[in-house]
């Protein structure tokens, strides 16, 4: 078993190289798409309707997905 330094890429617990640049790019594009579409729909919907609540939930999920995508890209992209 090879000895590893603390900050070596090859010894990151098997997580280095898990997220390819293409997957990160596509995930980021999908997250931006979800956030922009949900935000655009919120402008046209009236508050208090079920459609508004579902779109608000979709926006929240999109923002969380965007945050998770950015965190994964920054942490695994080192």
N, C-alpha and C positions, 0 to 999 in steps of 0.2 A: 504494500500500500504506500503510495507516494506521500511524502510529508508536504504540508501546505503552509504557506504563510497566512497570516490573519486576513489580509485583504486580497488574496489571490483570486482571480476570476475562475480558475479551474476548481477551486475548493469552496464554492459558495453553497455547498450542501446540495448540489445537483440542480440548482435553480438557474444557473447561468445558461443563457441561450434558449430558455423556454419560450420567450415571447419574441417571435421574429418581427422584423420591421414592418412587413406587410400586414400581419395580424394586428399590430398596434395601430397602424394607419387606418385600416378598415374599421376597427373598433372605435377609434376617435371620430371618424366620419359618421358612423351610425349614431354615436352619442350626440354629436352636433346636430344631425338631422332631426333626431327625436326632440331635442330641446328647442330648436327653432320652430318646428311644426307645432309643438304644444304651446309655445309662447305666442305664436301667431293666432292659434285658435282661441286662446284665452282673451285676446283683444276683441274678438267678434262675439263671444258668448256672454250671456247675462249671468251675473252671480246668483247663486241659489238654485240653479237648475242641476239636474243629474249630469248633464253633459259637461258643465263647468267643473264639477267635482271629479269626474273621470279624467278630464284634461289636466286638471291640477295634479292629480295623482301621477299621470303620465309625465308631466314636467318634473315632478319630484324624482321619479324613477330615472328619467333621463339625466338629471343633474347628478344623482348618485352614481349612475353608470359612467358618466363623464369623469367624475372624481376618481372612481376606481380605476378607470382606464389610464388617466394621467398618473396616478400613483404607481400602477403596474409598469408603465413605460419608464418612469423615472427610477424606480427601484430595481427593476430587472434589466434596464438598459445600461447599467453601469459597466 
